[in-house]
Amino acid sequence: MAPLRRMTSTQTLDSLRAALRAHPSLNVAVALPDGRLIPAEFHVTEAGTVTKDFIDCGGTRRRRVTAQLQTWRGRDSEHRLTTDRLARILEVCGPVLPAGDTPVEVEYEDAVTSQYPLSAIEAGDGVLRLQLGLRHTDCLAKSTCSESEAEPAVARAGCGCGPSCC
């Protein structure tokens, strides 16, 4: 198995739509971060907006919005998703999709259901390849949570964490 690659750039809904328009009639392949491909007979069964409203450990309220495509492996082993068909799916789902500069994530079930950011879009050899990256956790309030700063909001709220807690 290939090593996992950390992808830092995330493709947007606008970049996906542009790639679909620029490369009509190609098959779509989706590559997982470890290099494996989602089986070629996959379907896109949902396209929509996922909104996460949260408060970080520094007490700042935040919102994260993504366009999410859910994939599913059907029983019809001859099925192949083309760029034209994916473009039509995005068009039909337009009323529920966010603004075009919104990051795209792909949901896929492989023992567990996971969401992966779309990190690259590449065309070649008759295929439009959607490369998925990894999503990582991070402290969004590093300046608030550093040991040299005051106690973070979560600690002040009684979580029992020390001054360097996130």
C-alpha positions as CSV (number, residue, x, y, z in Angstrom):
1,M,0.0,0.0,0.0
2,A,1.3,3.4,-0.9
3,P,2.0,5.9,2.0
4,L,-0.7,8.4,2.8
5,R,-0.1,11.8,1.2
6,R,-1.0,14.9,3.0
7,M,-2.8,17.2,0.6
8,T,-3.1,20.8,1.7
9,S,-4.9,22.5,-1.2
10,T,-8.6,22.0,-1.5
11,Q,-10.5,22.2,-4.8
12,T,-13.7,24.3,-4.9
13,L,-17.1,23.7,-6.5
14,D,-16.1,26.3,-9.2
15,S,-12.9,24.4,-10.1
16,L,-14.8,21.1,-10.2
17,R,-17.5,22.5,-12.5
18,A,-14.8,24.1,-14.7
19,A,-12.9,20.8,-15.1
20,L,-16.1,19.0,-16.0
21,R,-16.9,21.6,-18.7
22,A,-13.3,21.5,-20.0
23,H,-13.2,17.7,-20.3
24,P,-16.6,16.4,-21.6
25,S,-17.3,12.7,-22.0
26,L,-14.5,11.4,-19.9
27,N,-14.9,8.7,-17.3
28,V,-14.5,10.0,-13.7
29,A,-12.0,8.2,-11.4
30,V,-11.7,9.0,-7.7
31,A,-8.4,8.3,-6.0
32,L,-8.2,7.9,-2.2
33,P,-5.3,9.5,-0.3
34,D,-3.4,6.2,-0.2
35,G,-3.6,5.9,-4.0
36,R,-6.3,3.3,-4.2
37,L,-9.2,4.1,-6.5
38,I,-12.9,4.0,-5.5
39,P,-14.3,1.1,-7.6
40,A,-15.1,2.3,-11.1
41,E,-18.8,1.5,-10.8
42,F,-19.4,4.1,-8.1
43,H,-22.4,6.4,-8.2
44,V,-22.8,9.9,-6.8
45,T,-25.9,9.4,-4.7
46,E,-26.1,12.8,-2.9
47,A,-24.7,16.3,-3.5
48,G,-25.4,19.0,-1.0
49,T,-24.2,21.5,1.6
50,V,-22.7,20.6,4.9
51,T,-22.6,23.4,7.5
52,K,-20.7,23.0,10.7
53,D,-21.3,25.7,13.4
54,F,-19.0,25.4,16.3
55,I,-17.1,27.3,19.0
56,D,-13.4,26.6,19.2
57,C,-11.4,26.1,22.4
58,G,-10.6,29.8,22.5
59,G,-14.3,30.7,22.6
60,T,-14.6,31.9,19.0
61,R,-17.7,31.0,17.2
62,R,-17.0,29.6,13.7
63,R,-18.7,28.2,10.6
64,R,-17.4,25.8,8.1
65,V,-19.3,25.2,4.8
66,T,-18.5,22.5,2.3
67,A,-20.1,21.0,-0.8
68,Q,-20.3,17.3,-0.3
69,L,-20.6,14.5,-2.8
70,Q,-21.6,11.1,-1.4
71,T,-20.4,8.1,-3.4
72,W,-21.9,4.6,-3.3
73,R,-20.8,1.4,-4.9
74,G,-23.7,-0.1,-6.7
75,R,-24.3,-3.7,-7.9
76,D,-24.1,-2.8,-11.6
77,S,-20.5,-3.5,-12.3
78,E,-20.7,-1.9,-15.8
79,H,-21.8,1.5,-14.5
80,R,-19.3,4.3,-15.1
81,L,-19.8,7.9,-14.1
82,T,-18.8,10.4,-16.9
83,T,-17.9,14.0,-16.6
84,D,-21.1,14.9,-18.5
85,R,-23.3,13.0,-16.0
86,L,-21.5,14.5,-12.9
87,A,-22.0,18.0,-14.4
88,R,-25.7,17.2,-14.8
89,I,-25.9,16.0,-11.2
90,L,-24.3,19.2,-10.0
91,E,-26.7,21.2,-12.1
92,V,-29.8,19.4,-10.7
93,C,-28.4,19.9,-7.2
94,G,-27.6,23.5,-7.8
95,P,-30.5,24.8,-5.5
96,V,-28.9,23.2,-2.5
97,L,-25.2,23.6,-3.3
98,P,-23.3,26.5,-1.7
99,A,-21.4,29.3,-3.5
100,G,-18.9,28.2,-6.1
101,D,-15.8,29.0,-4.1
102,T,-16.8,26.5,-1.5
103,P,-14.4,23.5,-0.8
104,V,-15.6,20.1,-2.1
105,E,-15.5,16.9,0.0
106,V,-16.2,13.4,-1.1
107,E,-17.9,10.9,1.2
108,Y,-17.0,7.3,0.7
109,E,-17.6,4.1,2.8
110,D,-14.7,1.7,3.1
111,A,-15.2,-0.2,6.4
112,V,-16.2,3.2,7.8
113,T,-17.7,6.2,6.2
114,S,-15.2,9.1,5.8
115,Q,-15.1,12.5,4.2
116,Y,-12.1,13.5,2.1
117,P,-11.3,16.9,0.7
118,L,-11.0,17.1,-3.0
119,S,-7.3,18.1,-3.4
120,A,-6.6,17.9,-7.1
121,I,-8.3,17.4,-10.4
122,E,-6.3,16.0,-13.3
123,A,-7.3,15.0,-16.8
124,G,-5.4,12.4,-18.9
125,D,-5.7,9.0,-20.7
126,G,-9.5,9.5,-21.1
127,V,-10.2,10.0,-17.4
128,L,-10.8,12.9,-15.1
129,R,-9.1,11.9,-11.9
130,L,-10.4,13.4,-8.7
131,Q,-7.6,13.1,-6.1
132,L,-8.8,13.0,-2.5
133,G,-6.6,14.3,0.4
134,L,-6.7,14.0,4.1
135,R,-8.5,16.2,6.5
136,H,-6.7,16.8,9.8
137,T,-7.7,18.2,13.2
138,D,-6.0,21.4,14.4
139,C,-6.3,23.9,17.2
140,L,-7.9,27.0,15.8
141,A,-7.1,29.1,18.8
142,K,-3.3,28.6,19.2
143,S,-2.7,32.1,20.3
144,T,-5.3,31.8,23.0
145,C,-4.2,28.3,24.1
146,S,-0.5,28.8,24.3
147,E,1.2,28.5,27.7
148,S,2.2,32.2,27.6
149,E,-1.4,33.4,27.2
150,A,-4.3,33.4,29.6
151,E,-6.4,30.4,30.3
152,P,-8.5,29.3,27.2
153,A,-12.2,29.8,27.3
154,V,-12.9,26.0,27.6
155,A,-10.7,25.8,30.6
156,R,-12.4,28.9,32.2
157,A,-15.7,27.1,31.6
158,G,-14.7,24.4,33.9
159,C,-13.4,21.5,31.7
160,G,-10.5,21.0,34.2
161,C,-7.8,21.7,31.5
162,G,-4.6,23.5,32.4
163,P,-3.5,26.8,30.8
164,S,-1.9,25.1,27.8
165,C,-5.1,23.1,27.0
166,C,-6.9,23.3,23.7
